[in-house]
């Protein structure tokens, strides 16, 4: 006897540009947005937590922290003047 999969509909209001950007990312991963949301919720239920750590840090700070984990990829300068020139300061 086959069991019938129950389906529930989730209706949310979200910025159209955010939805579109998320669909592009999901498609790049080979999944649709429904699958991505299901994966998010499955992980949240499994861990009893959000699958990411919320932060109030600015995006620039988060990017700098991410880059700092790979110092070999950071741009290096011979002198401080070279750095300032590159930064147009």
Secondary structure, DSSP 8 states (H G I E B T S, - for coil): ---------------HHHHHHHHHHHHHTT--HHHHHHHHHHHHHHHTS-SS----S-HHHHHHHHHHTTGGGS---SSHHHHHHHTT-
